[in-house]
Amino acid sequence: MIETITGWQSLVSTLSLSTTHLIGSDRLSSPEQIPVVSPATGKVIGSIPRGTKVEIDLAVSAARRAFDLGPWPKMSPRERKEYMLKFADNIEKHRDELAALVTLEMGKPISDSWGIELRALIRTIQWFAEMADKIYDETPQVGEDAVALITREPVGVVGVVTPWNFPLTLTAWKIAPALAVGCTLVVKPSEISSLSVIRLAELALDQKLAKNLECTTMSMHLPLLVQLQRDANFCTTQLIQT
Amino acid sequence: MWLELGGKSANIVFEDAPDMEAAAQAAAWGIRFNSGQMCTAPTRLLLQSSIAKTFIDRVAQILKEVKIGDPFDPSTQMGPIANAKQLNTIKKYVDSARSRNVEEILKGSEVEKDGFWFTPTVFGSVSPDDSLAQEEIFGPVLTVMTFETEKEAIQIANNSVYGLAAAIWTSNLSRAHKVSRKLKAGTVWVNCYEEGDMTVPFGGMKRSGNGRDKSIHALEKYLEMKTTWVQL
């Protein structure tokens, strides 16, 4: 960990802050941006795209395609584990940068961002990666004239809405188990803490994970209630302005 | 739909707690960590009356010494409140309590600088039905209540729409288990706070949500079971 305030400040000055949605491997800009305000200074430090029904439909369709046609749910659990472990390694390599983004956007002390938030993110992804190829199904004893199987199948596209207080930990708690079992995802971080989560999705893209996963990220203005209806063949979303 | 929502977690300290200093440090840490913006924050401190005065004085002392400042300073313990709206919510609760003359053991305030800052605040002798004891503030505001008996502690702890977490500090093994079973909370810590690892599930009862994250049980949210019956 960088040990001085000046060390962190110089890292922050080199950060390029994403201003786009990330849908599959495509970066989508938005006509309207939401300003990101540093809580430590009250100053605007960047902006994130404001999502609408259009972008959420694109993201859900991309995630749906990735689930129905892509390799992620079909590949062996061992391969999924390996992808996820590489994802965790990539996060470790960018640990300072991700910690700085969390501190910049929501004000968590850097020692906690680096020491607690990033530790939880990395360990969660590693733990569920290791879980991927250690899941067993069941065959109950039903007599000699039948065979019964109890199997578990991924639910499909998972919609994830996460808060700003632990932006990476709580995102990891949802995406890691979902990815481990072969689901694809649409992630909507809080507009207070989107910079770190968008960067996380970019790190997945770095090692071709997102291309396989369509690990997609969106930012929308709250309050919105995202209702994801799951079906065997399609997924619809409704945005309800409240 | 799986929801992980808020909390108003009870942190119960009995007079037979094995290490009062550890309990006081945990109570103080829990209300200032992440500027109190933590769903499992121990925002309701329940103290057995025989130890209440000494204990709360120590908690207030620790909170007074918390290093608040630039979040990019690695020695900073407490940073700002995450946004203007949240700061206003905290101020609203504190101002309202002051207007009702609730006893204020540690008087917190905004900090005269840019950004959104609020220092730790402790309210004492709060009635269990007061909004300070019922509503999630999501900031560094601690509500202290006292009790005489184990039964009373459980009653106060469960008098909440939330059920995310709770803690018990006691040297009595039977009491630890008996109280733990009676608490309506997704996680109960004994002689510690906010401990755990990936092996244990996390989630809430009542209005704190449904479903569990972490552990092997988290997978259940993302898997559907199918039965296949083959007649031979």
Interface residues (C-beta under 8 A of the other chain):
Chain A: M1 I2 E3 T4 I5 W8 Q9 V12 V37 S38 P39 A40 T41 G42 K43 A100 T103 M106 G107 K108 P109 I110 S111 D112 R123 T124 W127 F128 M131 I135 V142 E144 D145 A146 V147 A148 L149 I150 T151 R152 E153 P154 V155 V158 W164 N165 F166 L170 W173 K174 P177 A178 A180 V181 C183 I192 S193 Q227 L228
Chain B: M1 E4 F33 N34 S35 Q37 M38 C39 D70 P71 F72 D73 P74 S75 T76 Q77 M78 G79 P80 I81 A82 N83 A84 D114 G115 F116 F138 M198 F202 D213 K214 I216 A218 L219 K221 Y222 L223 E224 M225 K226 T227 T228 W229 V230 Q231 L232
